[in-house]
Amino acid sequence: MSDNSSPDQSPLSESELRRRLLAFIDRPEYRPLKPRVIAKHLRLGEEDTIAMRRLIKRLIRSGELIWGAKHLVQKPNAVQKPNAVQKPNVGQKPSAGQKPNAGQKPSAVQQSDDPPSASVAGDEQPRRQRLKSDERVGIYRRTNAGFGFVVPEAANSGDRSGDVFIPPRANLSAMSGDLVRVRVSRQRDTDRKRDPDHQRMSGRIVEVIERRNNRFVGTYGEQDELGLVTVDGGLLDAPVWVGDAGAKNVRAGDKVLIEMVEYPIGFRPGEGVIVEVFGPRGKPGVDTLTVIHEFGLPGPFPEDVLQNAREQAAQFDPDSIPENRKDLTQDTIITIDPVTARDFDDAISLTHNEQGHWVLGVHIADVSHFVPRGSALDREALSRGNSVYLPDRVIPMLPEIISNNLASLQPHRNRYAMSIFIEMDETGTVLSTEWTRSVIRSAHRFTYEEIDEYLADDQPWREKLTPPVFDLVRRMHSLAMMLRKRRMDRGSIDLLLPEVAIDLDEQGQVCGAHVEQYTESHQVIEEFMLAANVAVAERLQDLGYLLLRRVHEPPSEKKLRDLTDFVRHLGISCESLESRFEIKRVVSDALDRPEQQAIHFAVLRSMQKAVYSPRESGHYALNADAYCHFTSPIRRYPDLVIHRMVGDLLDQRKPQASQEFLAKIGNQCSLTEQRAEQAERELIKLKLLNYLSQHEGLELEGFITGVESYGVFVQGLKLPAEGLLPLEALPADHYQYDSTSRSLLGFRAGNEFRLGDRVTVTVGKVDPDRRQLQFEFSSKTNSENSPGYSKPKASRKSSKKSSDSSRSSKDKKPKRRRR
């Protein structure tokens, strides 16, 4: 089989490449082939081959193609040979609750309540049948220390109970994110002694079933006239040979993207090919490109997705009021967003009804109207899972024609919304909930700073605002503060930890830093978004439907026992912190004390990550039995899922809400969320390391964020760089590591280093490629007298919270990130 195309012709358009690929695979005589073999049959050039690989991945995500045994491309309805011994369908996304690692790109799942197709189920079955009783299949995650864990395929998001420990020499060259088969050897005795509630198994990897990533970012160099690439982040122990790199005009020291041809096994080095040259490490934008490719973040939207968005724009008539929508264009509705915001996905109204009860209206952009189920837009949004907010750019979940225009609740324009009305009595108790599709017209756009100015002195605003808008802001503040007090009295846990954000110049380089402010204007919006999320979740739950929840599991008993011991070691009397109200008391008592940051930071470290799941596990930080994300469908796919459920109920249809469907969506979106957070942290870290590499010897005030037997980790207060202060860099002494109090204890006076302590350090060794920073010790600072220390204020401006209670509601991004 061959095609008449020529590698010498100009690059093919995506539509033409798609036509040729599907025509080739649809031939009766086609047998499953690898992508590179298909490219040879189609006689594609290098550029078209790369484009075809990307196209195949998209078609697999959409279900038009599937991966067969040995990474072969086949049609979903392809007939399997009855007696063939097959390897598993390596393209199918495992449902494990693992975190995405560097370069890992979580795969999408189809939005359907139907069971998996016969071909997929058929590919899965041989894997199950050939597994021995002591074997597991899961995702391998390697740590910087060299050891790793395999998360079982069937694990739910956040469930670590079935993890298998993999020693450094037992990973069979597997890399983070790979799908592997592991043979369990025994229970880990050390874990059994320390944590009888969470016994973890140990084992060794016996097969790498699927490589999750075949592209890596690294630094090009030459040795004995051979081109070598050292992969960033220490993912590989040895450089990868890339052969003749002259065709790419690459120079020593350039950051490059390579595609692996042969993975390293044992002492055999890996082999790859350079597919893209980013340029020298310090060149503006290179660090961002490095992280985007390292984490497999989405690129430009495919043409069919953009065309789908254009079609939605052509059909939208903002001046018409459809019969199935409530006309709210005459209601007083406002938005409150960061000054740099470009998409507005929520708006607020607030009135009193005839009974004198509050009626809070939360109006959310009706993204579901513009993103039909199963459309190209829907498939791409699910694949992305969420928007990614990097320090110098945003990678949106939806094309800007929708996120910044059609669905954006811009002021003085008719926009479609999904509105929820919550009736409350004078104490803030919810009496009823009603939802409807609507058309709204925002009367005013406020920034957070403007609301803070209004709350400080509203008189100058009387002439700037219409009377209805002026009165609305004061009512909003009154109700929000009442709701906040009720939430805190009910046991919600809020932590005060200053969040330092880096400042960038026009080239995207670090030029400074600032503390993010979390003020009462933020609290007003947060309380209303929390109220809406809880109300929707409780209503769906009361109706008896499964729903995609925002789940925040309670801390383990062991972590709470350790936290109790830690607080007591600080000299603070407390009962067992297995009681949330005792945690709240300790957190409150620590305010204005030198131990405040240590305690708040320790409480935060004891918490689990929030995930998306249909499990009825509640939300620990909020102390809510039912909670979901409803308020940001422009940038989070789980919110869109909830909107569709509400829309189905409004249309008197049964919502798509099977356990299997919601679990798949939850795992997918948890992975993409974690990937986004990791990528953002890694880019901030990389930008700071590049900055500090030019400022060795710089002195920083910082606090201890981690304590190990080999040293302490310190993060700067004014510049949030985190690095290691090794044991040998501490004042001369003989130190003992105390895991209970998380401290290094010397014999000489003052030589005690605990979690949260303030220290002064200087920048020592900086290695941006390996993402390593080492500090030198200057002095230990009394927390209360530290120049970088500031007591939390009880006024309208306070430190930014760092618990999921804030990030799980409206999740408003800081000004620098919301663009």
Buried (B, 14 or more C-beta within 10 A) or exposed (E): EEBEBEBEEEBBEBEEBBEBBBEBBEEEEBEBBEBEEBBBBBBBBEEBBBBBBBBBBBBBBBBBBBBBBEBBBBBEEBEBEEEEEBBBBBBBBBBBBBBBBBBBBBBBBBBBEEEBBEBBEBBBEBBEEEEEEEBBBBBBBBEEEEBBBBBBBBBBBBBBEBBBBBEEEBBBBBBBBBBBBBBBBEEBEEBEEEBEEBEBBBBBBEBBBBBBBBBBBBBBBEEEEEBBBBBBBBBBEEBBBBEEBEEBEBBEEBBBBBBBBEBBEEEEBBBBBBBBBBBEBBEEBBBBBBBBBBBBBBEEBBEBBBBBBEBBEEEBEEEEBEEEBBEBBEBBBBBBBBEEBBBBBBBBBBBEEEEEBBBBBBBBBBBBBBBEEEBBBBBBBBBBBBBBBBBBBBBBBBBBBBBBBBBBBBBEBBBBBBBBBBBBEEEBEBEEBEBBBBBBBBBBBBBBBBBBBBBEEBEEBEEEBEEEBBEBBEBBBEBBBBBBEBBBEEBBBBBBBBBBBBEBEEEBBBEEBBBBBBBBBBBBBBBBBBBBBBBBBBBBBEEEBBBBBBBBBBBBEBBBBBBBBBBBBBEBEBEEBBBBEBBBBBBEBBEEBBBBBBBBBBBBBBBBBBBBBBBEBBBBBBBBBBBBBBBBBBBBBBBBBBBBBBBBBEEEEEBBBBEBBBBBBBBBBBBBBBBBBBBBEBBBBBBBBBBBBEEEEBEBBBBBBBBBEEBBBBBBBBBBBBBBBBBEBBEEBEBEBBEEBBBBBBEEEEBBBBBBBBBBBBBBBBEBBEBBBBBBBEEBBEBEEBEBBEEBEEEBBBBBBBBBBBBBBBBBBBBBBBB
